[in-house]
Amino acid sequence: MLAVALLLAGAARAGDRAPEFPSDPACWINSPPLSLAALKGKAVLLWYYDGDCPTCRKRWPELLALSQKYAGEPIVFIAVNSGSPRDTVARYAVGVGCPWPILVDSNRRFEKATLNEKISLENIYQAYYITADGRLLP
């Protein structure tokens, strides 16, 4: 059920090419920089969260279990945090036990390129899907 809800959340421009991920290593936690080319042939689930959101924090066990369910499958789970400094995101990742690659979008460029609205406490549960051929879907 959560997987379906995640894939249906948000309002992306269905079918658009996904924007490239930042190549700066400082924008990543738990991973070197990822690229669409390196992920070709894999699906990507982007989970956008607000570090100040208690509801988001409570969702992590379910999300991590979902990623474990698909371990070994051609899908990559990436958390995206917009607007927070890298050290804050790193502490949060440890606190929730997130081993996924985390995109630290401090300047909100990636968020603006993929979402129709800003991630905030009023606008949570944003998830997008990048297909194996690089299309961005809600």
N, CA, C and O atoms as a GROMACS GRO file, in nm:
protein
  552
    1MET      N    1   0.082  -0.119   0.000
    1MET     CA    2   0.000   0.000   0.000
    1MET      C    3   0.087   0.126   0.000
    1MET      O    4   0.062   0.219  -0.077
    2LEU      N    5   0.190   0.129   0.087
    2LEU     CA    6   0.277   0.246   0.092
    2LEU      C    7   0.345   0.268  -0.042
    2LEU      O    8   0.357   0.382  -0.088
    3ALA      N    9   0.390   0.160  -0.106
    3ALA     CA   10   0.458   0.176  -0.234
    3ALA      C   11   0.369   0.245  -0.336
    3ALA      O   12   0.414   0.332  -0.409
    4VAL      N   13   0.243   0.205  -0.340
    4VAL     CA   14   0.149   0.268  -0.433
    4VAL      C   15   0.129   0.414  -0.396
    4VAL      O   16   0.130   0.501  -0.483
    5ALA      N   17   0.111   0.442  -0.267
    5ALA     CA   18   0.092   0.580  -0.224
    5ALA      C   19   0.214   0.664  -0.256
    5ALA      O   20   0.201   0.780  -0.298
    6LEU      N   21   0.331   0.609  -0.238
    6LEU     CA   22   0.453   0.683  -0.269
    6LEU      C   23   0.460   0.717  -0.417
    6LEU      O   24   0.497   0.829  -0.454
    7LEU      N   25   0.427   0.623  -0.499
    7LEU     CA   26   0.438   0.646  -0.642
    7LEU      C   27   0.330   0.739  -0.694
    7LEU      O   28   0.345   0.799  -0.801
    8LEU      N   29   0.221   0.752  -0.621
    8LEU     CA   30   0.113   0.840  -0.666
    8LEU      C   31   0.118   0.978  -0.603
    8LEU      O   32   0.043   1.067  -0.643
    9ALA      N   33   0.206   0.998  -0.505
    9ALA     CA   34   0.213   1.128  -0.435
    9ALA      C   35   0.268   1.235  -0.528
    9ALA      O   36   0.342   1.206  -0.621
   10GLY      N   37   0.230   1.359  -0.502
   10GLY     CA   38   0.287   1.472  -0.575
   10GLY      C   39   0.219   1.498  -0.707
   10GLY      O   40   0.117   1.438  -0.741
   11ALA      N   41   0.278   1.591  -0.782
   11ALA     CA   42   0.218   1.632  -0.909
   11ALA      C   43   0.326   1.664  -1.010
   11ALA      O   44   0.328   1.774  -1.065
   12ALA      N   45   0.416   1.571  -1.035
   12ALA     CA   46   0.522   1.593  -1.132
   12ALA      C   47   0.464   1.600  -1.272
   12ALA      O   48   0.352   1.556  -1.298
   13ARG      N   49   0.543   1.655  -1.361
   13ARG     CA   50   0.504   1.658  -1.502
   13ARG      C   51   0.537   1.521  -1.559
   13ARG      O   52   0.649   1.494  -1.601
   14ALA      N   53   0.437   1.436  -1.560
   14ALA     CA   54   0.456   1.297  -1.599
   14ALA      C   55   0.524   1.285  -1.734
   14ALA      O   56   0.485   1.349  -1.832
   15GLY      N   57   0.626   1.203  -1.737
   15GLY     CA   58   0.694   1.174  -1.861
   15GLY      C   59   0.813   1.262  -1.892
   15GLY      O   60   0.891   1.230  -1.982
   16ASP      N   61   0.831   1.374  -1.820
   16ASP     CA   62   0.948   1.459  -1.842
   16ASP      C   63   1.075   1.381  -1.810
   16ASP      O   64   1.075   1.289  -1.728
   17ARG      N   65   1.183   1.419  -1.876
   17ARG     CA   66   1.314   1.363  -1.841
   17ARG      C   67   1.349   1.410  -1.702
   17ARG      O   68   1.328   1.526  -1.667
   18ALA      N   69   1.401   1.320  -1.623
   18ALA     CA   70   1.443   1.357  -1.488
   18ALA      C   71   1.564   1.449  -1.498
   18ALA      O   72   1.648   1.432  -1.585
   19PRO      N   73   1.573   1.547  -1.409
   19PRO     CA   74   1.692   1.634  -1.409
   19PRO      C   75   1.813   1.556  -1.359
   19PRO      O   76   1.799   1.460  -1.283
   20GLU      N   77   1.929   1.598  -1.401
   20GLU     CA   78   2.052   1.533  -1.355
   20GLU      C   79   2.074   1.562  -1.208
   20GLU      O   80   2.039   1.670  -1.159
   21PHE      N   81   2.130   1.467  -1.138
   21PHE     CA   82   2.166   1.485  -0.998
   21PHE      C   83   2.290   1.572  -0.988
   21PHE      O   84   2.371   1.575  -1.081
   22PRO      N   85   2.307   1.642  -0.876
   22PRO     CA   86   2.430   1.722  -0.857
   22PRO      C   87   2.554   1.631  -0.855
   22PRO      O   88   2.549   1.520  -0.802
   23SER      N   89   2.661   1.678  -0.913
   23SER     CA   90   2.784   1.599  -0.917
   23SER      C   91   2.881   1.632  -0.804
   23SER      O   92   2.985   1.568  -0.792
   24ASP      N   93   2.849   1.731  -0.723
   24ASP     CA   94   2.934   1.771  -0.612
   24ASP      C   95   2.923   1.668  -0.499
   24ASP      O   96   2.813   1.644  -0.448
   25PRO      N   97   3.036   1.606  -0.459
   25PRO     CA   98   3.030   1.509  -0.349
   25PRO      C   99   2.972   1.564  -0.219
   25PRO      O  100   2.917   1.489  -0.139
   26ALA      N  101   2.983   1.695  -0.197
   26ALA     CA  102   2.928   1.756  -0.076
   26ALA      C  103   2.775   1.751  -0.074
   26ALA      O  104   2.714   1.775   0.030
   27CYS      N  105   2.714   1.722  -0.188
   27CYS     CA  106   2.568   1.714  -0.197
   27CYS      C  107   2.515   1.574  -0.167
   27CYS      O  108   2.396   1.548  -0.181
   28TRP      N  109   2.603   1.484  -0.127
   28TRP     CA  110   2.562   1.345  -0.106
   28TRP      C  111   2.607   1.293   0.030
   28TRP      O  112   2.716   1.326   0.078
   29ILE      N  113   2.524   1.213   0.090
   29ILE     CA  114   2.554   1.140   0.212
   29ILE      C  115   2.527   0.993   0.183
   29ILE      O  116   2.431   0.960   0.113
   30ASN      N  117   2.609   0.907   0.236
   30ASN     CA  118   2.598   0.761   0.219
   30ASN      C  119   2.627   0.713   0.078
   30ASN      O  120   2.601   0.597   0.046
   31SER      N  121   2.680   0.799  -0.007
   31SER     CA  122   2.705   0.761  -0.146
   31SER      C  123   2.794   0.863  -0.213
   31SER      O  124   2.791   0.982  -0.179
   32PRO      N  125   2.875   0.817  -0.309
   32PRO     CA  126   2.938   0.917  -0.396
   32PRO      C  127   2.829   0.977  -0.484
   32PRO      O  128   2.718   0.926  -0.486
   33PRO      N  129   2.859   1.083  -0.558
   33PRO     CA  130   2.757   1.141  -0.646
   33PRO      C  131   2.700   1.037  -0.742
   33PRO      O  132   2.773   0.957  -0.801
   34LEU      N  133   2.570   1.039  -0.757
   34LEU     CA  134   2.503   0.950  -0.851
   34LEU      C  135   2.467   1.029  -0.976
   34LEU      O  136   2.454   1.151  -0.972
   35SER      N  137   2.452   0.957  -1.085
   35SER     CA  138   2.411   1.022  -1.211
   35SER      C  139   2.305   0.935  -1.277
   35SER      O  140   2.293   0.816  -1.250
   36LEU      N  141   2.228   0.998  -1.363
   36LEU     CA  142   2.127   0.922  -1.438
   36LEU      C  143   2.193   0.816  -1.525
   36LEU      O  144   2.139   0.707  -1.542
   37ALA      N  145   2.307   0.849  -1.581
   37ALA     CA  146   2.378   0.753  -1.666
   37ALA      C  147   2.419   0.630  -1.586
   37ALA      O  148   2.405   0.517  -1.634
   38ALA      N  149   2.467   0.650  -1.464
   38ALA     CA  150   2.508   0.538  -1.380
   38ALA      C  151   2.388   0.454  -1.335
   38ALA      O  152   2.402   0.335  -1.306
   39LEU      N  153   2.272   0.516  -1.329
   39LEU     CA  154   2.152   0.447  -1.284
   39LEU      C  155   2.068   0.393  -1.400
   39LEU      O  156   1.960   0.338  -1.378
   40LYS      N  157   2.116   0.407  -1.522
   40LYS     CA  158   2.041   0.362  -1.639
   40LYS      C  159   2.005   0.214  -1.624
   40LYS      O  160   2.089   0.131  -1.588
   41GLY      N  161   1.881   0.183  -1.651
   41GLY     CA  162   1.832   0.047  -1.639
   41GLY      C  163   1.776   0.016  -1.501
   41GLY      O  164   1.725  -0.094  -1.478
   42LYS      N  165   1.786   0.112  -1.409
   42LYS     CA  166   1.731   0.094  -1.276
   42LYS      C  167   1.621   0.197  -1.253
   42LYS      O  168   1.624   0.307  -1.308
   43ALA      N  169   1.527   0.160  -1.172
   43ALA     CA  170   1.426   0.255  -1.128
   43ALA      C  171   1.480   0.326  -1.005
   43ALA      O  172   1.563   0.271  -0.932
   44VAL      N  173   1.434   0.448  -0.984
   44VAL     CA  174   1.478   0.526  -0.868
   44VAL      C  175   1.354   0.582  -0.799
   44VAL      O  176   1.268   0.644  -0.862
   45LEU      N  177   1.346   0.559  -0.669
   45LEU     CA  178   1.240   0.619  -0.589
   45LEU      C  179   1.302   0.735  -0.513
   45LEU      O  180   1.393   0.715  -0.433
   46LEU      N  181   1.253   0.855  -0.537
   46LEU     CA  182   1.299   0.974  -0.468
   46LEU      C  183   1.202   1.005  -0.355
   46LEU      O  184   1.084   1.031  -0.380
   47TRP      N  185   1.249   1.002  -0.232
   47TRP     CA  186   1.164   1.034  -0.116
   47TRP      C  187   1.208   1.168  -0.061
   47TRP      O  188   1.317   1.180  -0.005
   48TYR      N  189   1.125   1.269  -0.077
   48TYR     CA  190   1.153   1.403  -0.028
   48TYR      C  191   1.099   1.413   0.114
   48TYR      O  192   0.986   1.373   0.140
   49TYR      N  193   1.179   1.467   0.203
   49TYR     CA  194   1.133   1.478   0.341
   49TYR      C  195   1.182   1.609   0.402
   49TYR      O  196   1.279   1.670   0.356
   50ASP      N  197   1.113   1.650   0.507
   50ASP     CA  198   1.153   1.768   0.585
   50ASP      C  199   1.207   1.716   0.717
   50ASP      O  200   1.138   1.644   0.788
   51GLY      N  201   1.330   1.752   0.751
   51GLY     CA  202   1.393   1.704   0.872
   51GLY      C  203   1.324   1.747   1.000
   51GLY      O  204   1.345   1.684   1.104
   52ASP      N  205   1.244   1.851   0.995
   52ASP     CA  206   1.173   1.899   1.114
   52ASP      C  207   1.036   1.834   1.130
   52ASP      O  208   0.966   1.861   1.228
   53CYS      N  209   0.999   1.751   1.039
   53CYS     CA  210   0.866   1.691   1.040
   53CYS      C  211   0.863   1.563   1.124
   53CYS      O  212   0.928   1.465   1.088
   54PRO      N  213   0.789   1.563   1.236
   54PRO     CA  214   0.782   1.443   1.319
   54PRO      C  215   0.712   1.327   1.247
   54PRO      O  216   0.744   1.210   1.271
   55THR      N  217   0.619   1.358   1.160
   55THR     CA  218   0.550   1.253   1.085
   55THR      C  219   0.647   1.186   0.988
   55THR      O  220   0.645   1.063   0.972
   56CYS      N  221   0.731   1.265   0.922
   56CYS     CA  222   0.831   1.208   0.831
   56CYS      C  223   0.923   1.113   0.909
   56CYS      O  224   0.952   1.002   0.862
   57ARG      N  225   0.968   1.156   1.026
   57ARG     CA  226   1.056   1.074   1.108
   57ARG      C  227   0.990   0.941   1.142
   57ARG      O  228   1.056   0.837   1.140
   58LYS      N  229   0.861   0.942   1.172
   58LYS     CA  230   0.789   0.820   1.206
   58LYS      C  231   0.775   0.725   1.087
   58LYS      O  232   0.757   0.604   1.106
   59ARG      N  233   0.782   0.777   0.966
   59ARG     CA  234   0.765   0.694   0.845
   59ARG      C  235   0.888   0.612   0.810
   59ARG      O  236   0.879   0.515   0.735
   60TRP      N  237   1.005   0.651   0.864
   60TRP     CA  238   1.129   0.584   0.823
   60TRP      C  239   1.129   0.433   0.843
   60TRP      O  240   1.173   0.362   0.752
   61PRO      N  241   1.082   0.378   0.954
   61PRO     CA  242   1.085   0.231   0.965
   61PRO      C  243   1.010   0.161   0.851
   61PRO      O  244   1.056   0.060   0.798
   62GLU      N  245   0.896   0.216   0.814
   62GLU     CA  246   0.818   0.158   0.704
   62GLU      C  247   0.891   0.173   0.571
   62GLU      O  248   0.894   0.081   0.490
   63LEU      N  249   0.951   0.290   0.549
   63LEU     CA  250   1.025   0.313   0.424
   63LEU      C  251   1.148   0.223   0.415
   63LEU      O  252   1.176   0.166   0.309
   64LEU      N  253   1.220   0.211   0.524
   64LEU     CA  254   1.339   0.126   0.524
   64LEU      C  255   1.302  -0.020   0.503
   64LEU      O  256   1.374  -0.093   0.434
   65ALA      N  257   1.190  -0.064   0.561
   65ALA     CA  258   1.142  -0.200   0.538
   65ALA      C  259   1.106  -0.221   0.392
   65ALA      O  260   1.134  -0.326   0.334
   66LEU      N  261   1.044  -0.120   0.331
   66LEU     CA  262   1.010  -0.129   0.189
   66LEU      C  263   1.136  -0.144   0.104
   66LEU      O  264   1.140  -0.226   0.012
   67SER      N  265   1.238  -0.066   0.135
   67SER     CA  266   1.362  -0.076   0.057
   67SER      C  267   1.428  -0.213   0.077
   67SER      O  268   1.487  -0.267  -0.016
   68GLN      N  269   1.417  -0.268   0.195
   68GLN     CA  270   1.472  -0.402   0.220
   68GLN      C  271   1.394  -0.508   0.140
   68GLN      O  272   1.452  -0.605   0.091
   69LYS      N  273   1.266  -0.488   0.128
   69LYS     CA  274   1.182  -0.581   0.052
   69LYS      C  275   1.229  -0.590  -0.093
   69LYS      O  276   1.221  -0.696  -0.156
   70TYR      N  277   1.278  -0.477  -0.146
   70TYR     CA  278   1.322  -0.473  -0.285
   70TYR      C  279   1.474  -0.481  -0.301
   70TYR      O  280   1.527  -0.455  -0.409
   71ALA      N  281   1.544  -0.517  -0.193
   71ALA     CA  282   1.689  -0.533  -0.201
   71ALA      C  283   1.721  -0.639  -0.307
   71ALA      O  284   1.657  -0.744  -0.312
   72GLY      N  285   1.818  -0.612  -0.388
   72GLY     CA  286   1.854  -0.704  -0.496
   72GLY      C  287   1.779  -0.681  -0.625
   72GLY      O  288   1.814  -0.737  -0.729
   73GLU      N  289   1.676  -0.597  -0.621
   73GLU     CA  290   1.600  -0.562  -0.741
   73GLU      C  291   1.663  -0.438  -0.804
   73GLU      O  292   1.737  -0.365  -0.738
   74PRO      N  293   1.636  -0.413  -0.930
   74PRO     CA  294   1.694  -0.295  -0.997
   74PRO      C  295   1.621  -0.165  -0.962
   74PRO      O  296   1.568  -0.097  -1.049
   75ILE      N  297   1.619  -0.133  -0.832
   75ILE     CA  298   1.560  -0.008  -0.785
   75ILE      C  299   1.651   0.052  -0.680
   75ILE      O  300   1.706  -0.019  -0.595
   76VAL      N  301   1.667   0.183  -0.686
   76VAL     CA  302   1.750   0.257  -0.592
   76VAL      C  303   1.660   0.354  -0.518
   76VAL      O  304   1.584   0.430  -0.579
   77PHE      N  305   1.669   0.353  -0.387
   77PHE     CA  306   1.594   0.446  -0.304
   77PHE      C  307   1.687   0.561  -0.268
   77PHE      O  308   1.797   0.539  -0.217
   78ILE      N  309   1.643   0.684  -0.294
   78ILE     CA  310   1.723   0.803  -0.264
   78ILE      C  311   1.636   0.898  -0.183
   78ILE      O  312   1.525   0.932  -0.223
   79ALA      N  313   1.688   0.940  -0.068
   79ALA     CA  314   1.620   1.042   0.012
   79ALA      C  315   1.668   1.178  -0.036
   79ALA      O  316   1.785   1.195  -0.070
   80VAL      N  317   1.578   1.274  -0.038
   80VAL     CA  318   1.611   1.410  -0.079
   80VAL      C  319   1.568   1.505   0.032
   80VAL      O  320   1.451   1.510   0.070
   81ASN      N  321   1.664   1.581   0.083
   81ASN     CA  322   1.634   1.682   0.184
   81ASN      C  323   1.667   1.818   0.125
   81ASN      O  324   1.780   1.840   0.080
   82SER      N  325   1.571   1.906   0.124
   82SER     CA  326   1.591   2.040   0.068
   82SER      C  327   1.594   2.145   0.177
   82SER      O  328   1.512   2.143   0.269
   83GLY      N  329   1.689   2.235   0.165
   83GLY     CA  330   1.694   2.350   0.252
   83GLY      C  331   1.773   2.336   0.379
   83GLY      O  332   1.792   2.435   0.450
   84SER      N  333   1.820   2.218   0.412
   84SER     CA  334   1.896   2.199   0.535
   84SER      C  335   2.045   2.186   0.505
   84SER      O  336   2.083   2.138   0.399
   85PRO      N  337   2.130   2.230   0.600
   85PRO     CA  338   2.274   2.214   0.580
   85PRO      C  339   2.315   2.067   0.587
   85PRO      O  340   2.247   1.986   0.650
   86ARG      N  341   2.424   2.034   0.522
   86ARG     CA  342   2.472   1.896   0.512
   86ARG      C  343   2.489   1.832   0.649
   86ARG      O  344   2.447   1.718   0.668
   87ASP      N  345   2.550   1.900   0.745
   87ASP     CA  346   2.574   1.840   0.876
   87ASP      C  347   2.443   1.807   0.948
   87ASP      O  348   2.436   1.707   1.020
   88THR      N  349   2.342   1.888   0.929
   88THR     CA  350   2.210   1.862   0.988
   88THR      C  351   2.149   1.737   0.925
   88THR      O  352   2.092   1.653   0.995
   89VAL      N  353   2.160   1.725   0.793
   89VAL     CA  354   2.107   1.608   0.722
   89VAL      C  355   2.182   1.482   0.764
   89VAL      O  356   2.121   1.376   0.780
   90ALA      N  357   2.313   1.491   0.780
   90ALA     CA  358   2.393   1.376   0.821
   90ALA      C  359   2.350   1.326   0.960
   90ALA      O  360   2.338   1.206   0.982
   91ARG      N  361   2.330   1.417   1.053
   91ARG     CA  362   2.284   1.378   1.188
   91ARG      C  363   2.145   1.314   1.181
   91ARG      O  364   2.119   1.214   1.249
   92TYR      N  365   2.059   1.369   1.100
   92TYR     CA  366   1.924   1.314   1.085
   92TYR      C  367   1.932   1.171   1.029
   92TYR      O  368   1.862   1.082   1.076
   93ALA      N  369   2.016   1.150   0.928
   93ALA     CA  370   2.030   1.018   0.866
   93ALA      C  371   2.073   0.913   0.969
   93ALA      O  372   2.022   0.801   0.969
   94VAL      N  373   2.166   0.950   1.054
   94VAL     CA  374   2.210   0.859   1.160
   94VAL      C  375   2.093   0.833   1.256
   94VAL      O  376   2.070   0.719   1.296
   95GLY      N  377   2.021   0.936   1.291
   95GLY     CA  378   1.910   0.924   1.385
   95GLY      C  379   1.798   0.834   1.338
   95GLY      O  380   1.736   0.765   1.419
   96VAL      N  381   1.771   0.832   1.208
   96VAL     CA  382   1.664   0.747   1.155
   96VAL      C  383   1.718   0.616   1.098
   96VAL      O  384   1.641   0.529   1.057
   97GLY      N  385   1.851   0.601   1.097
   97GLY     CA  386   1.911   0.478   1.047
   97GLY      C  387   1.902   0.461   0.897
   97GLY      O  388   1.890   0.349   0.847
   98CYS      N  389   1.909   0.572   0.823
   98CYS     CA  390   1.896   0.566   0.677
   98CYS      C  391   2.029   0.533   0.609
   98CYS      O  392   2.123   0.612   0.616
   99PRO      N  393   2.037   0.417   0.544
   99PRO     CA  394   2.158   0.381   0.471
   99PRO      C  395   2.153   0.423   0.324
   99PRO      O  396   2.252   0.406   0.251
  100TRP      N  397   2.040   0.476   0.280
  100TRP     CA  398   2.023   0.513   0.139
  100TRP      C  399   2.115   0.627   0.101
  100TRP      O  400   2.164   0.700   0.188
  101PRO      N  401   2.140   0.644  -0.027
  101PRO     CA  402   2.201   0.770  -0.072
  101PRO      C  403   2.106   0.884  -0.036
  101PRO      O  404   1.985   0.874  -0.055
  102ILE      N  405   2.163   0.991   0.014
  102ILE     CA  406   2.082   1.109   0.048
  102ILE      C  407   2.134   1.227  -0.030
  102ILE      O  408   2.253   1.261  -0.022
  103LEU      N  409   2.047   1.290  -0.106
  103LEU     CA  410   2.080   1.411  -0.180
  103LEU      C  411   2.053   1.530  -0.088
  103LEU      O  412   1.940   1.554  -0.046
  104VAL      N  413   2.160   1.603  -0.057
  104VAL     CA  414   2.149   1.722   0.027
  104VAL      C  415   2.129   1.841  -0.067
  104VAL      O  416   2.224   1.890  -0.128
  105ASP      N  417   2.007   1.884  -0.077
  105ASP     CA  418   1.966   1.989  -0.171
  105ASP      C  419   1.953   2.122  -0.096
  105ASP      O  420   1.845   2.182  -0.093
  106SER      N  421   2.063   2.166  -0.037
  106SER     CA  422   2.060   2.287   0.048
  106SER      C  423   2.007   2.410  -0.024
  106SER      O  424   1.938   2.492   0.036
  107ASN      N  425   2.040   2.422  -0.153
  107ASN     CA  426   1.996   2.539  -0.229
  107ASN      C  427   1.861   2.517  -0.298
  107ASN      O  428   1.812   2.607  -0.367
  108ARG      N  429   1.803   2.402  -0.282
  108ARG     CA  430   1.671   2.367  -0.334
  108ARG      C  431   1.664   2.361  -0.488
  108ARG      O  432   1.554   2.362  -0.544
  109ARG      N  433   1.776   2.355  -0.555
  109ARG     CA  434   1.773   2.347  -0.702
  109ARG      C  435   1.708   2.219  -0.752
  109ARG      O  436   1.626   2.223  -0.844
  110PHE      N  437   1.744   2.106  -0.693
  110PHE     CA  438   1.687   1.979  -0.738
  110PHE      C  439   1.538   1.976  -0.708
  110PHE      O  440   1.458   1.930  -0.790
  111GLU      N  441   1.501   2.023  -0.590
  111GLU     CA  442   1.358   2.030  -0.554
  111GLU      C  443   1.281   2.112  -0.658
  111GLU      O  444   1.175   2.069  -0.705
  112LYS      N  445   1.333   2.229  -0.694
  112LYS     CA  446   1.266   2.316  -0.791
  112LYS      C  447   1.258   2.252  -0.929
  112LYS      O  448   1.163   2.276  -1.004
  113ALA      N  449   1.357   2.170  -0.962
  113ALA     CA  450   1.359   2.105  -1.094
  113ALA      C  451   1.264   1.986  -1.101
  113ALA      O  452   1.229   1.942  -1.211
  114THR      N  453   1.222   1.934  -0.986
  114THR     CA  454   1.140   1.813  -0.988
  114THR      C  455   1.000   1.829  -0.930
  114THR      O  456   0.910   1.753  -0.965
  115LEU      N  457   0.981   1.926  -0.842
  115LEU     CA  458   0.851   1.940  -0.776
  115LEU      C  459   0.781   2.068  -0.820
  115LEU      O  460   0.844   2.164  -0.864
  116ASN      N  461   0.651   2.067  -0.806
  116ASN     CA  462   0.572   2.186  -0.837
  116ASN      C  463   0.557   2.277  -0.717
  116ASN      O  464   0.511   2.391  -0.731
  117GLU      N  465   0.594   2.231  -0.600
  117GLU     CA  466   0.584   2.312  -0.480
  117GLU      C  467   0.696   2.277  -0.383
  117GLU      O  468   0.756   2.171  -0.391
  118LYS      N  469   0.722   2.368  -0.291
  118LYS     CA  470   0.830   2.355  -0.195
  118LYS      C  471   0.795   2.251  -0.088
  118LYS      O  472   0.682   2.246  -0.041
  119ILE      N  473   0.894   2.170  -0.051
  119ILE     CA  474   0.877   2.077   0.059
  119ILE      C  475   0.872   2.157   0.189
  119ILE      O  476   0.957   2.242   0.213
  120SER      N  477   0.774   2.129   0.271
  120SER     CA  478   0.759   2.198   0.399
  120SER      C  479   0.675   2.110   0.490
  120SER      O  480   0.630   2.003   0.450
  121LEU      N  481   0.654   2.156   0.612
  121LEU     CA  482   0.569   2.081   0.704
  121LEU      C  483   0.425   2.074   0.655
  121LEU      O  484   0.351   1.983   0.693
  122GLU      N  485   0.385   2.168   0.571
  122GLU     CA  486   0.250   2.166   0.515
  122GLU      C  487   0.242   2.081   0.389
  122GLU      O  488   0.132   2.050   0.342
  123ASN      N  489   0.354   2.044   0.334
  123ASN     CA  490   0.358   1.972   0.206
  123ASN      C  491   0.459   1.858   0.218
  123ASN      O  492   0.572   1.868   0.168
  124ILE      N  493   0.418   1.751   0.283
  124ILE     CA  494   0.508   1.639   0.302
  124ILE      C  495   0.459   1.519   0.223
  124ILE      O  496   0.356   1.526   0.156
  125TYR      N  497   0.531   1.411   0.232
  125TYR     CA  498   0.502   1.286   0.161
  125TYR      C  499   0.517   1.299   0.011
  125TYR      O  500   0.436   1.247  -0.065
  126GLN      N  501   0.618   1.369  -0.031
  126GLN     CA  502   0.644   1.379  -0.174
  126GLN      C  503   0.735   1.263  -0.215
  126GLN      O  504   0.841   1.242  -0.156
  127ALA      N  505   0.694   1.192  -0.313
  127ALA     CA  506   0.776   1.084  -0.368
  127ALA      C  507   0.760   1.087  -0.519
  127ALA      O  508   0.650   1.107  -0.571
  128TYR      N  509   0.869   1.068  -0.587
  128TYR     CA  510   0.868   1.061  -0.732
  128TYR      C  511   0.947   0.939  -0.775
  128TYR      O  512   1.027   0.884  -0.699
  129TYR      N  513   0.923   0.899  -0.895
  129TYR     CA  514   0.980   0.777  -0.948
  129TYR      C  515   1.052   0.813  -1.077
  129TYR      O  516   0.995   0.879  -1.164
  130ILE      N  517   1.175   0.770  -1.090
  130ILE     CA  518   1.246   0.785  -1.217
  130ILE      C  519   1.250   0.646  -1.278
  130ILE      O  520   1.304   0.552  -1.219
  131THR      N  521   1.193   0.634  -1.396
  131THR     CA  522   1.188   0.505  -1.464
  131THR      C  523   1.326   0.463  -1.511
  131THR      O  524   1.419   0.544  -1.513
  132ALA      N  525   1.339   0.338  -1.549
  132ALA     CA  526   1.467   0.285  -1.595
  132ALA      C  527   1.518   0.358  -1.718
  132ALA      O  528   1.638   0.356  -1.747
  133ASP      N  529   1.428   0.425  -1.792
  133ASP     CA  530   1.472   0.501  -1.910
  133ASP      C  531   1.484   0.651  -1.882
  133ASP      O  532   1.500   0.730  -1.975
  134GLY      N  533   1.476   0.689  -1.753
  134GLY     CA  534   1.504   0.827  -1.715
  134GLY      C  535   1.387   0.923  -1.714
  134GLY      O  536   1.408   1.044  -1.704
  135ARG      N  537   1.263   0.874  -1.722
  135ARG     CA  538   1.147   0.962  -1.716
  135ARG      C  539   1.106   0.984  -1.571
  135ARG      O  540   1.113   0.891  -1.491
  136LEU      N  541   1.064   1.104  -1.538
  136LEU     CA  542   1.019   1.139  -1.404
  136LEU      C  543   0.868   1.122  -1.397
  136LEU      O  544   0.794   1.177  -1.478
  137LEU      N  545   0.824   1.046  -1.297
  137LEU     CA  546   0.680   1.022  -1.279
  137LEU      C  547   0.641   1.049  -1.135
  137LEU      O  548   0.721   1.028  -1.044
  138PRO      N  549   0.518   1.096  -1.113
  138PRO     CA  550   0.471   1.113  -0.975
  138PRO      C  551   0.438   0.979  -0.913
  138PRO      O  552   0.397   0.972  -0.798
   0.00000   0.00000   0.00000
